[in-house]
């Protein structure tokens, strides 16, 4: 056990997470044979198999599962030592790793990044766009400093800071402009366009329409809000999008936008980070910049 290294633990964690040698090797920026050799040496040092191997994938053994939970704790603690050094070395962050969900990233990131660069001279901003579950996982593993998501996330190990509330709007064909806005129950009888499974915005739209186990008459799915809006413009159905998406998504799609009657559907947008991070002071400063940035942007949109 004397020769156990952090590099081996990171290789192990990548393989445990990805389940395939090729993907794990790419994530670690090494060759697949080199990764295989490191994992084999680690197993020999530990005196037991960490993985069950097959031609297509690898799975953790019972011992591997126990080992993985400890390894993640170790790697998170090591990353937080690096964060502690960053916090003590500089009152401001020089590197900021932000995660953002896809229904926010295209609409807020340009303004946020511009304002952060202007406020914190020389900051290196690294962005990761993916769904909430993945962002929460990467935060827990110390791969991100913060994430911008729809709240609540309700993870005990994470701090949640509210940024703003925003409403959803109904997107219909241009020909439907001026028609009465349907009640939310009526949406269940329409061809409703939704994001794919895994997007929190999909779940929020279904909740507003009171669609749980009860399915709408016909549901079609898209991979992005842009796809959904283009499908609406082609006359395929109707959809809901967040208010922040309207200026971007209506530029190239001839559609009509309508607001719902009370109660209007909405979501809470906020920031999350690990409770244990040493960068709390800096992240609070970041949150204030982002809050001011989003407030200014939303006021401009409201004035149009």
HELIX and SHEET records of a PDB file:
HELIX    1   1 UNK A    6  UNK A   18  1                                  13    
HELIX    2   2 UNK A   21  UNK A   28  1                                   8    
HELIX    3   3 UNK A   32  UNK A   46  1                                  15    
HELIX    4   4 UNK A   62  UNK A   89  1                                  28    
HELIX    5   5 UNK A  102  UNK A  119  1                                  18    
HELIX    6   6 UNK A  132  UNK A  140  1                                   9    
HELIX    7   7 UNK A  174  UNK A  176  5                                   3    
HELIX    8   8 UNK A  184  UNK A  189  5                                   6    
HELIX    9   9 UNK A  200  UNK A  208  1                                   9    
HELIX   10  10 UNK A  225  UNK A  233  1                                   9    
HELIX   11  11 UNK A  243  UNK A  245  5                                   3    
HELIX   12  12 UNK A  246  UNK A  249  1                                   4    
HELIX   13  13 UNK A  280  UNK A  303  1                                  24    
SHEET    1   A 2 UNK A  51  UNK A  53  0                                        
SHEET    2   A 2 UNK A  58  UNK A  60 -1                                        
SHEET    1   B 8 UNK A 124  UNK A 129  0                                        
SHEET    2   B 8 UNK A  95  UNK A 100  1                                        
SHEET    3   B 8 UNK A 146  UNK A 151  1                                        
SHEET    4   B 8 UNK A 266  UNK A 274 -1                                        
SHEET    5   B 8 UNK A 158  UNK A 173 -1                                        
SHEET    6   B 8 UNK A 238  UNK A 242 -1                                        
SHEET    7   B 8 UNK A 191  UNK A 195  1                                        
SHEET    8   B 8 UNK A 218  UNK A 222  1                                        
SHEET    1   C 6 UNK A 124  UNK A 129  0                                        
SHEET    2   C 6 UNK A  95  UNK A 100  1                                        
SHEET    3   C 6 UNK A 146  UNK A 151  1                                        
SHEET    4   C 6 UNK A 266  UNK A 274 -1                                        
SHEET    5   C 6 UNK A 158  UNK A 173 -1                                        
SHEET    6   C 6 UNK A 255  UNK A 258 -1                                        
END                                                                             
